[in-house]
Structure formats: C-alpha cells, structure tokens
C-alpha cells in the first residue's frame, strides 16, 4: 500500500494552491499521530465546490480522501469495519471527484489502496447466476413512432461516416459479438464475474425509481453487492417489494478498471465528425464512456444529449425511441430557466437546470391505451407532428446504435440490461 509520507510529499510537491490551510494540514497529518480527521474539513469544502470549473477542487477532494484513508489504515489493527469504511471513502472520491481520478497518480493510488484494504475484508462466494435475455420477440410497434432505423452490415469508414452517416441514426446488428464482455470468462452477463472485478465493499451511485421525472425519484450510493443481488434472477422474488435501482450514466469502467479490457472502442468514436444541425459543435476532449445497468422495465425518458453517441447493448434487450432535432418544438420539454442556452454549441445545455430542460414531458412508451389517450389530450402537438418523424428499434446483445447530437431518444429495458454509451 502507498505510504502516508510518500503520498503526502507528492501532494505537497503538486502544489495545487486551492486552499490556504491545505499544506499546514498535510504537515499536521504527518506530525500529529496521523489523525485522519484533519482531512474532513477539506473533503467537505471540496465537495461544496466540486461543481466549480476549477479542477483543483476535484484534486483536493481525492487527495484529502486518499490521505485520510492512508492515515486511518496506518494506525494499526486494520479490522474489517475500518477497511470497509476506508474503501467507501475512496469510492465516494472516485464517484464524486470524477475527472480528477483520471490523473495517473491519483488513479493508480486510489485503486492500489482499495485492493490492499480488501485483503482485510472476508468475502463470501458470490452468486453464479447469469442474466439471460428472453427469446427475441417480434418487433414491438410503438404508437409514438412510425419509422425504422437503417441497418448497416458493418461500421462505415471514417470518411464515409463524415460524408454520409453523421446526420441520422443507424444500427449494426451483432457488432460487439467479439467483445470479451460477451463471452466467458469476462462475460458481463455473469454475476460471478461482475462481483470478481470489484472485490468486496465497493459502493456505486444508483437512481432509485423507474423514471427520473417522477416525484419519488432519488439518487443514492449503495453497495455493489447489494445492487447486483437486486438483479439476481435466483433471488428476484425477494426484491419484488424493493425500490428499483438503476445504475445510469456512470463511469463504471473507471471505477472498476478491469471492465475497460472487456470492450473495444469502435473506430468511429475517433472520427472528427461535425454536426449539420449544430454548426458550432464541439466534441468532448476525450471519449466519454458510461455504463447503464438495471432491471427490466427501467426507463430513460425522451431527452437530448450534447454529443455523438455509439451505444452498445451488452446484456439483455433494450427498446430505443428516437426523433430528430427538428421536432423539438413539439416535444414539450420541461421549461428551462431564464438563462438562454446556446444550442449551436450544446443542444442539451442549460446553465441552471441541466437535468430537465433537455427532457420531454411526453411518455414515448405509453403502457396502456388509457395512458396513450391521456397523452394525446395533454400533448396534442407531439401526436400531430412527432410520430411520423420518429424511429423505434429493439437492441439485442451485441448490437450497436449510432445517433447524432441533439436527437431526442428514450430507452426502455426489456430484460435485465447492461449497456455502454460512448460520447464523442
């Protein structure tokens, strides 16, 4: 395990200069019986400023968390409860500090310390269950869409993508069939493997509830083992009365680095595509890879995202609804703030309410005729204008879906579903 003095010296040499008392506190940590509580005020103030554009707050959060854990673990007698507490502290840092962990030093130290701490935590053999998709059903017809997405035999070349395929969605069936994630011993459908890549005592962020537009929706951190157990088909009946947990848009492959080796990024994510719908489009600095894992029935409401997306279905099936940016006036998005977003740069942007102003109030997956009739009364412009322009497709394991920035899209899981999105 990295030593407290060694990491403290690295922190002092890095000199982020984000807080006037930071260096004094680090030296006190070294000189005063390794009192890990010295780091708590810095973790708290970094958390308060984590949304700042200044990356030093994120670096402060992860550095203070690592130093706190190293101090706590070096006090002797590393019991299981202490090890679990320390792992949780580092996982919170990985989840909350986000991009700061991409720094090679912090990334390496955080994961190395977690592995060492886990040696003090007994671990019961995990479930050997495997998620199995139901037999493919006939294409499901949605009242909210009338178009079919183009299916390609293979991924277009970078030149062809730029010239012909950057304006509309397409699907490639069985594209990812050769990914390690599709096969043993790295199969993501295996609970045994998903437990093994994390080790014990890990925590992850989940959405609680079926739909983030609902009043009872919330977010929280829970144990990875608890989350996977809630999806385990062998114990499903025991969880029927529990709330729905959905791991959504989380950089799980950064938190559990072994998963990175199980996917192969498509060449197209390295293309410098421009967007005819948004002339000032700017891609992210690096490809953003997020994971989506949840039970049957989880829904992502129709919304827009700011980047090109390659979306790969790895486990289970997922129904996807899409509509072009041109239908925005009929999508009944939640009202943004008085801040006017520059959609030429970011079609989903809204400075004060980013999570809802890019989201439609319309349920594009109405479950009953009554729900459909109520929607037609409440949102007549949508029903008049959108279905003729909208697409629907059901993705099976291994399928890849490409769609451009600013396209409205909603998703509904038909089975326990594990997907990867790649923004570029």
C-alpha positions as CSV (number, residue, x, y, z in Angstrom):
1,X,0.0,0.0,0.0
2,X,1.2,3.5,-0.7
3,X,2.7,5.1,2.4
4,X,1.3,8.2,4.0
5,X,4.6,10.1,4.0
6,X,5.2,9.2,0.3
7,X,1.7,10.4,-0.9
8,X,1.8,13.4,1.4
9,X,5.1,14.5,-0.2
10,X,3.6,14.0,-3.7
11,X,0.6,16.2,-2.7
12,X,2.9,19.0,-1.3
13,X,5.1,18.9,-4.5
14,X,2.0,19.1,-6.7
15,X,1.1,22.5,-5.2
16,X,-2.5,23.0,-6.3
17,X,-2.7,26.0,-4.1
18,X,-6.5,25.7,-3.8
19,X,-6.9,26.4,0.0
20,X,-4.6,28.5,2.2
21,X,-4.5,26.0,5.1
22,X,-4.1,22.9,2.9
23,X,-0.3,22.4,3.3
24,X,-0.3,23.2,7.0
25,X,-3.0,20.5,7.4
26,X,-1.0,17.9,5.4
27,X,2.1,18.5,7.6
28,X,-0.1,18.3,10.7
29,X,-1.4,14.9,9.5
30,X,2.2,13.7,9.3
31,X,3.3,15.2,12.6
32,X,0.3,14.7,14.9
33,X,-0.3,11.0,15.4
34,X,-1.8,10.6,11.9
35,X,-5.2,12.0,12.9
36,X,-7.2,11.3,9.8
37,X,-10.0,13.7,11.0
38,X,-7.7,16.6,10.0
39,X,-8.7,15.9,6.4
40,X,-12.5,16.0,7.0
41,X,-12.9,19.8,6.6
42,X,-11.1,19.7,3.3
43,X,-13.2,16.9,2.0
44,X,-16.3,19.0,3.0
45,X,-15.2,22.2,1.4
46,X,-14.0,20.5,-1.8
47,X,-17.4,18.8,-2.0
48,X,-19.1,22.2,-1.7
49,X,-17.1,23.5,-4.6
50,X,-17.0,20.3,-6.7
51,X,-19.2,21.8,-9.5
52,X,-16.7,24.7,-10.0
53,X,-14.9,24.9,-13.3
54,X,-11.7,24.9,-11.3
55,X,-10.3,21.3,-11.4
56,X,-8.3,21.9,-8.2
57,X,-11.3,21.3,-6.1
58,X,-11.7,17.8,-7.5
59,X,-8.0,17.2,-7.0
60,X,-8.3,18.4,-3.4
61,X,-11.3,16.1,-2.8
62,X,-9.4,13.0,-4.0
63,X,-6.1,13.9,-2.3
64,X,-7.8,14.6,1.0
65,X,-9.7,11.3,0.8
66,X,-6.6,9.3,0.0
67,X,-4.6,11.0,2.8
68,X,-7.5,10.3,5.2
69,X,-7.6,6.6,4.3
70,X,-3.8,6.2,4.4
71,X,-3.7,7.8,7.9
72,X,-6.6,5.7,9.1
73,X,-5.2,2.5,7.8
74,X,-1.7,3.1,9.2
75,X,-2.9,3.4,12.8
76,X,-2.5,-0.4,13.2
77,X,-5.1,-3.1,13.7
78,X,-6.8,-2.9,10.3
79,X,-10.1,-4.5,11.2
80,X,-12.8,-5.4,8.7
81,X,-15.1,-2.5,9.7
82,X,-12.2,0.0,9.3
83,X,-11.3,-1.4,5.9
84,X,-14.9,-1.2,4.7
85,X,-15.1,2.4,5.9
86,X,-11.9,3.3,4.1
87,X,-12.9,1.6,0.8
88,X,-16.2,3.5,0.9
89,X,-14.3,6.8,1.4
90,X,-12.2,6.1,-1.7
91,X,-15.2,5.0,-3.7
92,X,-17.0,8.2,-2.9
93,X,-13.9,10.1,-4.0
94,X,-13.9,8.2,-7.3
95,X,-17.6,8.8,-7.9
96,X,-17.7,12.4,-6.8
97,X,-14.3,13.7,-7.9
98,X,-14.8,12.2,-11.3
99,X,-12.3,13.6,-13.8
100,X,-9.7,14.2,-11.1
101,X,-9.2,10.5,-10.8
102,X,-8.2,10.4,-14.5
103,X,-4.9,11.8,-13.3
104,X,-2.4,8.9,-13.4
105,X,-1.1,9.4,-9.9
106,X,-4.5,9.6,-8.2
107,X,-6.0,6.8,-10.3
108,X,-3.2,4.4,-9.5
109,X,-3.0,5.2,-5.8
110,X,-6.8,5.0,-5.2
111,X,-7.2,1.6,-6.9
112,X,-4.0,0.3,-5.3
113,X,-5.1,1.3,-1.8
114,X,-8.5,-0.2,-2.4
115,X,-7.0,-3.6,-3.4
116,X,-4.8,-3.6,-0.3
117,X,-7.7,-2.7,2.0
118,X,-9.9,-5.5,0.5
119,X,-7.4,-8.1,1.8
120,X,-8.8,-7.4,5.3
121,X,-12.4,-8.0,4.3
122,X,-13.8,-11.5,4.3
123,X,-15.7,-12.3,1.1
124,X,-18.5,-14.9,0.6
125,X,-18.6,-16.7,-2.7
126,X,-20.9,-14.6,-5.0
127,X,-23.9,-15.8,-6.9
128,X,-23.1,-17.9,-10.0
129,X,-26.3,-16.7,-11.8
130,X,-26.2,-15.5,-15.3
131,X,-28.5,-12.9,-16.9
132,X,-30.3,-14.4,-19.8
133,X,-32.3,-12.4,-22.3
134,X,-35.8,-13.6,-23.1
135,X,-36.2,-15.1,-26.6
136,X,-36.3,-12.3,-29.2
137,X,-39.9,-11.2,-29.7
138,X,-41.4,-9.8,-32.9
139,X,-40.6,-6.1,-33.4
140,X,-42.7,-4.1,-30.9
141,X,-44.8,-1.4,-32.6
142,X,-45.0,1.9,-30.7
143,X,-47.8,4.4,-31.3
144,X,-45.2,7.2,-30.9
145,X,-43.1,6.1,-33.9
146,X,-43.6,5.1,-37.5
147,X,-40.1,4.8,-39.0
148,X,-37.5,2.1,-39.0
149,X,-33.8,2.8,-38.4
150,X,-31.4,1.9,-41.1
151,X,-29.4,-1.2,-40.5
152,X,-25.8,-1.4,-41.8
153,X,-23.8,-4.6,-42.3
154,X,-20.6,-3.0,-40.9
155,X,-19.3,0.2,-39.4
156,X,-18.7,2.8,-42.1
157,X,-15.2,4.1,-42.6
158,X,-14.3,7.4,-41.0
159,X,-14.6,9.1,-44.4
160,X,-18.0,7.6,-45.1
161,X,-19.2,8.5,-41.7
162,X,-18.3,12.1,-42.2
163,X,-19.8,12.2,-45.7
164,X,-22.9,10.2,-45.4
165,X,-23.7,8.9,-41.9
166,X,-23.4,11.8,-39.5
167,X,-26.9,13.1,-39.8
168,X,-29.1,10.1,-38.9
169,X,-29.1,7.0,-36.7
170,X,-28.1,3.6,-37.8
171,X,-27.8,0.1,-36.2
172,X,-25.2,-2.6,-36.7
173,X,-26.5,-6.0,-35.5
174,X,-24.1,-8.2,-33.6
175,X,-21.4,-5.6,-33.9
176,X,-19.9,-6.4,-30.5
177,X,-20.2,-10.2,-30.6
178,X,-16.4,-10.5,-30.4
179,X,-16.0,-8.3,-27.3
180,X,-14.7,-10.1,-24.3
181,X,-17.7,-8.7,-22.4
182,X,-19.9,-11.0,-24.5
183,X,-18.1,-14.3,-23.5
184,X,-16.8,-16.2,-20.6
185,X,-14.6,-15.7,-18.6
186,X,-15.3,-12.0,-18.9
187,X,-19.0,-12.2,-19.7
188,X,-20.9,-9.2,-18.2
189,X,-24.0,-11.4,-18.0
190,X,-22.2,-13.4,-15.3
191,X,-22.8,-12.2,-11.7
192,X,-19.8,-14.1,-10.6
193,X,-17.6,-12.1,-13.0
194,X,-19.2,-8.7,-12.1
195,X,-18.6,-9.5,-8.4
196,X,-15.0,-10.5,-9.1
197,X,-14.0,-7.3,-10.9
198,X,-14.8,-5.2,-7.9
199,X,-13.9,-7.2,-4.9
200,X,-15.8,-6.7,-1.6
201,X,-17.1,-3.5,0.0
202,X,-17.4,-1.3,-3.1
203,X,-20.2,1.3,-3.4
204,X,-21.7,2.8,-6.6
205,X,-24.3,5.6,-7.4
206,X,-27.8,4.5,-8.4
207,X,-31.0,6.1,-9.3
208,X,-33.9,5.0,-7.1
209,X,-37.2,4.7,-9.1
210,X,-38.3,3.8,-12.5
211,X,-38.3,7.3,-14.1
212,X,-36.3,10.4,-13.2
213,X,-39.3,12.6,-13.9
214,X,-41.2,11.1,-11.0
215,X,-41.7,12.9,-7.7
216,X,-40.4,9.9,-5.8
217,X,-37.2,9.5,-7.8
218,X,-33.9,10.0,-6.0
219,X,-30.2,9.1,-6.1
220,X,-28.0,7.4,-3.5
221,X,-24.9,5.3,-3.0
222,X,-25.3,1.6,-2.3
223,X,-23.1,-1.4,-2.1
224,X,-22.2,-3.0,-5.5
225,X,-23.0,-6.4,-4.0
226,X,-26.4,-5.2,-2.8
227,X,-27.1,-3.7,-6.2
228,X,-26.2,-6.9,-8.1
229,X,-28.2,-9.0,-5.7
230,X,-31.2,-6.9,-6.5
231,X,-30.8,-8.0,-10.2
232,X,-30.0,-11.7,-9.4
233,X,-32.7,-13.8,-11.1
234,X,-32.2,-16.5,-8.5
235,X,-33.3,-14.2,-5.7
236,X,-35.6,-11.9,-7.7
237,X,-38.7,-12.7,-5.7
238,X,-37.1,-11.4,-2.5
239,X,-36.6,-8.0,-4.1
240,X,-40.0,-7.6,-5.7
241,X,-41.2,-5.2,-2.9
242,X,-38.0,-3.2,-3.0
243,X,-37.4,0.0,-4.9
244,X,-36.0,-0.1,-8.4
245,X,-32.2,0.6,-8.5
246,X,-30.7,1.8,-11.8
247,X,-27.0,2.4,-12.4
248,X,-27.3,5.1,-15.1
249,X,-24.7,7.2,-16.9
250,X,-21.9,6.2,-14.6
251,X,-18.2,5.9,-15.4
252,X,-18.2,2.3,-14.1
253,X,-15.2,1.4,-16.3
254,X,-13.1,3.9,-14.5
255,X,-14.3,2.7,-11.1
256,X,-13.7,-0.9,-12.0
257,X,-10.8,-0.7,-14.5
258,X,-10.8,-4.4,-15.3
259,X,-14.0,-3.8,-17.3
260,X,-12.1,-1.5,-19.6
261,X,-10.4,-4.5,-21.1
262,X,-13.7,-6.2,-22.0
263,X,-14.8,-3.7,-24.6
264,X,-13.3,-2.4,-27.9
265,X,-14.0,1.2,-28.7
266,X,-15.3,1.5,-32.3
267,X,-13.1,3.4,-34.8
268,X,-15.8,5.9,-35.4
269,X,-15.5,7.4,-31.9
270,X,-12.1,8.7,-33.0
271,X,-13.6,10.5,-36.1
272,X,-13.8,14.3,-36.0
273,X,-17.4,14.5,-37.1
274,X,-19.2,17.8,-37.5
275,X,-22.9,18.2,-36.9
276,X,-25.0,19.9,-39.6
277,X,-27.7,20.5,-37.0
278,X,-25.3,22.3,-34.7
279,X,-22.6,24.1,-36.8
280,X,-20.5,25.1,-33.7
281,X,-20.5,21.5,-32.4
282,X,-17.5,20.7,-30.2
283,X,-16.8,17.1,-29.1
284,X,-15.6,16.3,-25.6
285,X,-11.8,16.3,-25.0
286,X,-11.9,12.5,-24.7
287,X,-14.4,9.8,-25.5
288,X,-16.8,9.6,-22.5
289,X,-17.7,6.0,-21.7
290,X,-20.6,5.4,-19.4
291,X,-22.4,2.3,-18.2
292,X,-26.1,1.6,-17.8
293,X,-27.2,-1.4,-15.7
294,X,-30.7,-2.1,-14.4
295,X,-33.7,-4.4,-14.2
296,X,-36.4,-5.0,-16.7
297,X,-38.7,-2.0,-17.1
298,X,-36.3,0.8,-16.3
299,X,-36.9,3.8,-18.5
300,X,-34.8,6.8,-19.6
301,X,-37.4,9.4,-20.7
302,X,-37.1,11.1,-24.1
303,X,-34.2,13.6,-23.9
304,X,-31.3,15.0,-25.8
305,X,-27.6,14.7,-25.3
306,X,-24.8,17.1,-26.4
307,X,-22.6,14.6,-28.3
308,X,-22.5,11.9,-31.0
309,X,-23.2,8.6,-29.4
310,X,-22.2,5.0,-30.1
311,X,-24.5,2.9,-27.8
312,X,-23.8,-0.8,-27.5
313,X,-26.1,-3.3,-25.9
314,X,-24.1,-6.0,-24.0
315,X,-26.6,-7.8,-21.8
316,X,-30.4,-8.2,-22.3
317,X,-32.6,-6.2,-24.7
318,X,-33.4,-2.5,-24.8
319,X,-36.1,-0.7,-26.8
320,X,-34.9,2.7,-28.2
321,X,-37.1,5.6,-29.5
322,X,-35.5,8.4,-31.5
323,X,-36.6,11.6,-33.2
324,X,-34.6,14.3,-35.0
325,X,-33.8,17.8,-33.5
326,X,-36.4,19.3,-35.9
327,X,-39.3,18.1,-33.7
328,X,-38.1,20.0,-30.7
329,X,-41.0,22.4,-30.7
330,X,-43.4,19.6,-30.3
331,X,-41.6,17.6,-27.6
332,X,-42.9,19.6,-24.6
333,X,-39.6,19.8,-22.8
334,X,-39.5,20.9,-19.2
335,X,-39.2,24.7,-19.1
336,X,-35.6,25.9,-18.8
337,X,-34.6,28.8,-16.6
338,X,-34.3,32.4,-17.8
339,X,-30.8,31.6,-18.9
340,X,-30.8,31.2,-22.7
341,X,-28.7,28.3,-23.8
342,X,-26.5,28.5,-26.9
343,X,-27.8,25.3,-28.6
344,X,-25.4,25.8,-31.5
345,X,-22.7,24.6,-29.1
346,X,-24.6,22.2,-26.9
347,X,-28.1,21.1,-27.8
348,X,-28.7,19.9,-24.2
349,X,-27.2,22.9,-22.4
350,X,-28.9,24.8,-19.7
351,X,-26.8,26.5,-17.0
352,X,-29.1,26.2,-14.0
353,X,-31.4,23.2,-14.7
354,X,-29.4,20.9,-17.0
355,X,-31.0,17.7,-16.0
356,X,-34.6,18.5,-17.1
357,X,-34.6,21.2,-19.8
358,X,-33.4,18.6,-22.3
359,X,-36.1,16.2,-21.2
360,X,-39.6,15.7,-22.7
361,X,-42.7,15.5,-20.6
362,X,-44.2,13.1,-23.1
363,X,-44.1,9.4,-22.2
364,X,-42.9,7.9,-25.5
365,X,-43.6,4.4,-24.2
366,X,-47.3,4.6,-23.1
367,X,-48.0,1.3,-21.4
368,X,-51.8,1.3,-21.9
369,X,-54.5,2.7,-24.2
370,X,-55.7,4.9,-21.4
371,X,-52.1,6.3,-21.0
372,X,-52.0,6.9,-24.7
373,X,-55.3,8.7,-24.8
374,X,-54.3,10.9,-21.8
375,X,-51.1,11.8,-23.5
376,X,-52.9,12.8,-26.7
377,X,-55.1,15.2,-24.7
378,X,-52.2,16.7,-22.8
379,X,-49.6,16.9,-25.6
380,X,-51.5,17.3,-29.0
381,X,-48.6,18.9,-30.8
382,X,-46.5,15.9,-30.2
383,X,-49.1,13.5,-31.5
384,X,-49.7,15.6,-34.5
385,X,-46.1,16.1,-35.6
386,X,-43.6,13.7,-34.0
387,X,-44.7,10.0,-34.6
388,X,-44.3,10.4,-38.4
389,X,-40.7,11.5,-37.8
390,X,-39.7,9.1,-35.0
391,X,-37.9,5.8,-35.1
392,X,-38.0,2.7,-32.9
393,X,-35.6,-0.2,-32.6
394,X,-35.1,-3.1,-30.1
395,X,-31.4,-3.7,-29.5
396,X,-30.3,-7.3,-28.8
397,X,-27.0,-8.3,-27.1
398,X,-24.1,-7.2,-29.3
399,X,-26.0,-4.6,-31.3
400,X,-24.6,-1.1,-31.8
401,X,-26.7,2.0,-32.3
402,X,-25.2,5.3,-33.6
403,X,-27.1,8.6,-33.4
404,X,-26.1,12.3,-33.7
405,X,-26.1,15.0,-31.1
406,X,-29.4,16.7,-30.3
407,X,-31.5,13.7,-31.3
408,X,-34.4,13.0,-28.9
409,X,-34.1,9.5,-27.5
410,X,-35.8,7.4,-24.9
411,X,-35.0,3.9,-23.7
412,X,-36.8,1.1,-22.0
413,X,-35.2,-2.2,-20.8
414,X,-36.9,-5.4,-21.9
415,X,-34.8,-7.6,-19.7
416,X,-32.1,-7.0,-17.1
417,X,-30.0,-4.8,-19.3
418,X,-26.3,-3.8,-19.3
419,X,-25.3,-1.2,-21.9
420,X,-22.3,1.1,-22.8
421,X,-22.6,4.6,-24.2
422,X,-19.7,6.3,-25.9
423,X,-20.0,10.1,-26.4
424,X,-17.5,11.6,-28.9
